[in-house]
Every structure is written in C-alpha cells, then in structure tokens.
Amino acid sequence: MQCALATIGSAAAILVLSACTATTTASVGAIERARLDPVQITSSSASPAPPRFARTTVVETSLAGSTAALDRCAGPVAVALGDDRPVLVAEHDYCGGSAWISRLRLGDTVQLDGAGVEADTYVVTEIGTDRRGEAKVKNLPAADVVLQTCISPEDIVLVGVERLQPALRG
C-alpha cells in the first residue's frame, strides 16, 4: 500500500489531505483501488512566528521626493503613492535593502514602524520582480505595504505585505 500525506495551511488553519492506493493482482490483471480519506480542517491557536526582520522607516515622502530620501542611505523610506494605493517602503540595495527585503519569502513576517507606515507586524503575501525604471504604481502588488529594493543592475523585487489580522496576533 502506498500513501501520501499533504499539509496545506497557515497559522489560521491547516488542511490535511491523505490518499492511499492499494494494488492487488487478479488472474486477469492488476486492479487498482484508490481511497481519499475525509478532509480534516483544524484550527491553530499558535501565534505566528516572530518577525524575520524589524525595520523603522526614517522618513515619509512623495514619489517625487523619494530619490533624494533614498540616496541619503539613512534607512527605509515610506513613499506615499496616493489614496487607494499601498505605501511603498523602499531602500537601496547598497544601503541595506538587500539585507532584508530580497531575503523575504512567502509567509514570512516583518515588523514595520516609523514615518508613513502603520506600526504592526506584516505577513508576506506576494513577491514579484520588475525592470528598474519600468515599474508602474498601477502594477504594484495589491497589499497594505509594498517593499522594494534592487536585486541586480536591471531588476527590482516587489514584496507585498499585509497587516496581520488581530485574531492571529494571539
């Protein structure tokens, strides 16, 4: 008998699937029977993992003023992009952005506070890349905050993060 078990989930819910296949041999050939066990959904009261990184934005600026603020290399900069747009938190790779933004993975948490951001723990929900100088505000991930840094001379990484739900904070 061969069995497979898959666990799909987050801190809020875990979905467990298991499937077993039994093979028997009859005089006329092999007959294969498959059985899928019932799906089991369990809640987890465990708190999310501690934030992988904690950063404080040093200034809030507009898109027009962001280059000068970033070039100071004083830390992450919150860029206000307007109503119904996420806050962009950017940091040059050579000023520290590559030490944290490019290392985030889906499901990681990061603590953000400072000028222009809601102080909270955020969870990574989306990671994408774009060409430097070609990224458009309208194409940013749909998230509460988007983290951005360069990852090569040609490319940037865009990390969408959402505030953790109060129920998940424990």
C-alpha positions as CSV (number, residue, x, y, z in Angstrom):
1,M,0.0,0.0,0.0
2,Q,1.3,3.4,-0.9
3,C,0.2,6.5,1.0
4,A,0.7,10.2,0.5
5,L,0.1,13.0,3.0
6,A,-0.1,16.7,2.2
7,T,-0.5,19.5,4.6
8,I,-1.7,22.9,3.3
9,G,-2.1,25.8,5.7
10,S,-1.2,28.9,7.5
11,A,-1.2,30.0,11.2
12,A,-5.0,30.2,10.9
13,A,-6.0,26.9,9.5
14,I,-4.3,23.7,8.4
15,L,-5.7,21.5,5.8
16,V,-4.6,17.9,5.9
17,L,-5.1,15.6,2.9
18,S,-4.2,12.0,2.7
19,A,-4.6,9.5,0.0
20,C,-3.8,5.8,-0.1
21,T,-3.7,3.5,-3.1
22,A,-3.8,-0.3,-2.7
23,T,-2.9,-2.5,-5.5
24,T,-4.0,-6.1,-5.8
25,T,-3.3,-8.6,-8.5
26,A,-6.0,-10.8,-10.1
27,S,-5.7,-13.5,-12.6
28,V,-7.0,-11.2,-15.3
29,G,-4.6,-8.3,-14.4
30,A,-4.0,-5.7,-11.9
31,I,-6.9,-4.0,-10.3
32,E,-6.2,-0.7,-8.6
33,R,-8.4,0.8,-6.0
34,A,-8.0,4.4,-4.6
35,R,-9.4,5.9,-1.5
36,L,-9.3,9.5,-0.4
37,D,-9.7,10.0,3.3
38,P,-12.0,12.7,4.5
39,V,-10.5,16.2,4.6
40,Q,-9.7,17.4,8.1
41,I,-9.6,21.1,8.9
42,T,-8.0,22.1,12.2
43,S,-7.5,25.5,13.7
44,S,-4.3,26.5,15.2
45,S,-4.1,28.7,18.2
46,A,-0.3,29.1,17.8
47,S,1.0,32.6,17.3
48,P,2.7,33.4,14.1
49,A,6.5,33.0,14.0
50,P,8.4,36.1,15.3
51,P,9.1,38.6,12.6
52,R,12.1,37.7,10.5
53,F,13.1,41.4,10.3
54,A,12.1,44.6,12.1
55,R,12.6,47.9,10.3
56,T,11.8,51.6,11.1
57,T,11.1,53.9,8.2
58,V,13.2,57.1,8.6
59,V,11.0,59.5,6.6
60,E,7.8,59.7,4.6
61,T,8.0,61.3,1.2
62,S,6.2,61.6,-2.1
63,L,7.2,59.8,-5.2
64,A,8.8,63.0,-6.5
65,G,11.0,63.3,-3.4
66,S,11.8,59.6,-3.0
67,T,15.1,59.6,-4.9
68,A,16.7,62.2,-2.6
69,A,15.4,60.5,0.5
70,L,16.7,57.1,-0.7
71,D,20.1,58.5,-1.6
72,R,20.7,59.6,2.0
73,C,21.1,55.9,2.9
74,A,19.6,56.5,6.3
75,G,17.2,53.6,6.2
76,P,14.0,52.5,4.6
77,V,11.8,55.3,3.2
78,A,8.0,55.3,3.1
79,V,6.7,56.7,-0.2
80,A,3.0,57.9,-0.2
81,L,1.5,56.9,-3.5
82,G,-1.9,58.3,-3.0
83,D,-5.4,57.2,-2.0
84,D,-6.3,53.5,-2.7
85,R,-2.6,52.7,-3.2
86,P,-0.3,50.8,-0.9
87,V,2.5,52.5,0.9
88,L,5.8,51.8,-0.8
89,V,8.7,51.2,1.6
90,A,11.9,51.3,-0.4
91,E,15.6,51.1,0.4
92,H,18.6,51.0,-2.0
93,D,20.2,47.5,-2.1
94,Y,23.6,49.0,-1.2
95,C,22.1,50.9,1.7
96,G,20.7,47.8,3.4
97,G,17.7,46.9,1.3
98,S,19.3,43.7,0.1
99,A,20.0,42.6,3.7
100,W,16.3,42.1,4.3
101,I,13.8,42.8,1.5
102,S,15.3,40.4,-1.0
103,R,15.5,37.7,1.7
104,L,11.8,37.6,2.5
105,R,9.8,34.6,1.4
106,L,6.0,34.0,1.2
107,G,4.6,33.7,4.7
108,D,7.5,35.4,6.4
109,T,6.6,38.2,8.9
110,V,8.2,41.6,9.2
111,Q,7.8,44.3,11.9
112,L,7.4,47.8,10.4
113,D,7.1,51.1,12.2
114,G,8.1,54.7,11.7
115,A,7.1,57.6,9.5
116,G,4.4,56.8,6.9
117,V,3.5,53.2,8.0
118,E,1.1,51.7,10.4
119,A,3.2,50.2,13.2
120,D,2.4,46.5,13.0
121,T,3.6,43.0,12.1
122,Y,3.0,42.3,8.4
123,V,3.0,39.0,6.5
124,V,4.5,38.5,3.0
125,T,1.6,37.7,0.6
126,E,3.2,38.3,-2.8
127,I,6.7,38.5,-4.3
128,G,7.4,39.7,-7.8
129,T,10.1,41.4,-9.9
130,D,10.2,44.2,-12.4
131,R,12.7,46.0,-14.5
132,R,14.4,49.0,-12.9
133,G,12.8,52.2,-14.2
134,E,9.9,50.4,-15.8
135,A,7.8,49.5,-12.7
136,K,4.5,51.4,-12.6
137,V,2.5,52.3,-9.5
138,K,-0.7,50.8,-11.0
139,N,1.1,47.4,-11.3
140,L,2.3,47.1,-7.7
141,P,1.0,44.2,-5.7
142,A,-2.4,44.7,-4.1
143,A,-1.2,44.9,-0.5
144,D,-1.2,47.2,2.5
145,V,2.5,47.9,2.0
146,V,4.9,47.1,-0.8
147,L,8.6,46.6,0.0
148,Q,11.1,47.4,-2.8
149,T,14.8,47.1,-3.4
150,C,17.1,46.4,-6.4
151,I,18.3,42.9,-6.8
152,S,20.6,43.4,-9.9
153,P,21.6,46.3,-12.1
154,E,18.4,45.6,-14.2
155,D,15.8,44.3,-11.7
156,I,13.9,45.2,-8.6
157,V,12.0,43.0,-6.2
158,L,8.5,44.0,-5.1
159,V,7.2,42.3,-1.9
160,G,3.6,42.7,-1.0
161,V,2.9,42.6,2.8
162,E,-0.5,42.6,4.7
163,R,-1.1,43.6,8.3
164,L,-1.7,40.5,10.4
165,Q,-5.3,40.1,11.4
166,P,-5.8,40.9,15.1
167,A,-7.2,37.4,15.7
168,L,-3.9,35.9,14.6
169,R,-1.7,38.0,16.8
170,G,-2.5,35.9,19.9
